[in-house]
Amino acid sequence: MTRRSDPYTAPEWTKAGNRWGPWIYWPLLFTSVGLLVWRVGAGATAGQVVFAAAQPVVWVCLLVANRSARRRRTEP
């Protein structure tokens, strides 16, 4: 593996608005919603339901942030 000249510069693929993000975020969002439905249907405790409900919120925030960063990058 080659060493970068500037170790503080992030690689292009890790920057906000990357193209691979939605490929990861959408399946995880659907999985998290499924987990939430499963927890509620199984009569889980309040703590388990709150944790399962927070996961889809995280994925939605990441999708929105990725979309807005891509839109910012493409606007003149």
Secondary structure, 3 states (H helix, E strand, C coil): CCCCCCCCCCCHHHCCCCCCHHHHHHHHHHHHHHHHHHHHHCCCCHHHHHHHHHHHHHHHHHHHHHHHHHHHHHCC
